[in-house]
Amino acid sequence: MNTQTKLKIYWTKYAEVTLLIIFVSILRLQISTSIQSLYILQVIRQWLNHITIQNANFAHHLCKFIPAHCPFERNIKIFTYNLHIPPLCKLNPLYEELMSLRFRALSYLADECGEDITQYCTLSNR
C-alpha cells in the first residue's frame, strides 16, 4: 500500500468518526431538549392542579376562558359530501388539567356560591 492510499483510508475513517461524534452530539441535544420540555410541561401541570378557586369572579373568567367542548371539531359540507374533522383537544398535553380546572371552577360556583351554571354547560355553535 502506498502513502496516498493510506492517507485516503485515514481521512475516510477520520470523517466517519467526526460524523459519528456530530450525530451523537445532536442526539444528546435533542434528548436533553425533549427532557427539558417534558419537565416544563410537568411544572405547568402541577401549577394548574394547585390553583385554588376562592373567588366567584375568577371562577366566572375561567369558565368563559376554557371551552366546554373542543372548538376545533367541525362538520364541513362540500356539495353532497360531508367531511368531519374530529376534535383535536386530546392532543393538547394540558387538556386534562384544563378540564379539571374548569370543573373545579364550575363546582365552586354551584356549591359555594349557589349560582346557576347552566350558561356554562350548554354546547353552543353546534
C-alpha positions as CSV (number, residue, x, y, z in Angstrom):
1,M,0.0,0.0,0.0
2,N,1.4,3.3,-0.9
3,T,1.2,6.5,1.1
4,Q,-1.6,8.1,-0.8
5,T,-3.9,5.1,-0.2
6,K,-3.0,5.1,3.5
7,L,-3.8,8.8,3.7
8,K,-7.2,8.2,2.0
9,I,-8.1,5.4,4.4
10,Y,-7.0,7.6,7.4
11,W,-9.1,10.6,6.2
12,T,-12.1,8.4,5.5
13,K,-12.0,6.9,9.0
14,Y,-11.5,10.3,10.5
15,A,-14.5,11.7,8.6
16,E,-16.6,8.7,9.7
17,V,-15.6,9.3,13.4
18,T,-16.2,13.0,13.1
19,L,-19.7,12.4,11.6
20,L,-20.5,9.9,14.3
21,I,-19.4,12.4,17.0
22,I,-21.6,15.1,15.4
23,F,-24.5,12.7,15.2
24,V,-24.2,11.7,18.9
25,S,-24.0,15.4,19.9
26,I,-27.1,16.2,18.0
27,L,-28.9,13.2,19.5
28,R,-27.9,14.3,23.0
29,L,-29.1,17.8,22.4
30,Q,-32.5,16.5,21.1
31,I,-32.8,14.2,24.1
32,S,-32.0,17.0,26.6
33,T,-34.4,19.4,24.9
34,S,-37.2,16.9,25.0
35,I,-36.4,16.1,28.6
36,Q,-36.5,19.9,29.4
37,S,-39.8,20.4,27.6
38,L,-41.3,17.4,29.5
39,Y,-40.0,19.0,32.7
40,I,-41.6,22.3,31.8
41,L,-44.9,20.6,31.0
42,Q,-44.8,18.8,34.3
43,V,-44.3,22.1,36.1
44,I,-47.2,23.7,34.3
45,R,-49.4,20.6,35.1
46,Q,-48.6,20.9,38.8
47,W,-49.2,24.6,38.7
48,L,-52.6,24.1,37.1
49,N,-53.5,21.3,39.5
50,H,-52.7,23.5,42.5
51,I,-54.8,26.5,41.5
52,T,-57.5,27.0,44.1
53,I,-60.7,28.7,43.3
54,Q,-61.7,31.2,46.0
55,N,-63.3,34.0,44.1
56,A,-66.5,33.9,42.1
57,N,-65.2,36.4,39.6
58,F,-62.1,34.3,38.9
59,A,-64.3,31.2,38.5
60,H,-66.5,33.0,36.0
61,H,-63.5,34.1,34.0
62,L,-62.1,30.5,34.0
63,C,-65.5,29.1,32.8
64,K,-65.6,31.6,30.0
65,F,-62.0,31.2,29.0
66,I,-61.9,27.3,29.0
67,P,-64.4,26.0,26.5
68,A,-66.8,23.1,27.4
69,H,-66.2,21.4,24.1
70,C,-63.4,21.2,21.6
71,P,-63.6,24.3,19.4
72,F,-61.8,22.6,16.5
73,E,-64.4,19.9,15.8
74,R,-66.2,20.7,12.5
75,N,-68.5,19.2,10.0
76,I,-67.9,20.6,6.6
77,K,-70.3,20.0,3.8
78,I,-69.0,20.2,0.2
79,F,-71.8,19.7,-2.3
80,T,-73.1,16.3,-1.3
81,Y,-70.0,15.2,0.7
82,N,-69.7,15.6,4.4
83,L,-66.2,16.0,5.9
84,H,-65.9,15.5,9.6
85,I,-62.9,17.0,11.4
86,P,-62.5,15.2,14.7
87,P,-61.8,17.1,17.9
88,L,-58.1,17.6,18.4
89,C,-58.1,18.7,22.0
90,K,-56.9,15.3,23.3
91,L,-53.6,16.1,21.6
92,N,-53.1,19.0,23.9
93,P,-50.7,17.9,26.7
94,L,-52.5,20.0,29.2
95,Y,-56.1,19.1,28.2
96,E,-56.9,17.0,31.4
97,E,-55.6,19.7,33.7
98,L,-57.6,22.4,32.0
99,M,-60.8,20.4,32.1
100,S,-60.1,19.7,35.8
101,L,-59.6,23.4,36.4
102,R,-62.8,24.3,34.6
103,F,-64.7,21.6,36.6
104,R,-63.3,23.0,39.9
105,A,-64.5,26.5,38.9
106,L,-68.0,25.2,38.0
107,S,-68.1,23.3,41.2
108,Y,-67.1,26.3,43.2
109,L,-69.8,28.4,41.5
110,A,-72.5,25.8,42.1
111,D,-71.6,24.6,45.5
112,E,-70.0,27.5,47.3
113,C,-71.8,30.5,45.6
114,G,-75.1,28.7,44.8
115,E,-75.1,30.2,41.3
116,D,-76.8,28.7,38.2
117,I,-74.1,27.3,36.0
118,T,-76.3,26.2,33.1
119,Q,-75.0,29.0,30.9
120,Y,-71.5,27.4,31.0
121,C,-72.8,23.8,30.4
122,T,-74.7,24.3,27.2
123,L,-72.9,23.4,23.9
124,S,-73.2,26.4,21.6
125,N,-72.2,26.6,17.9
126,R,-73.1,23.0,17.1
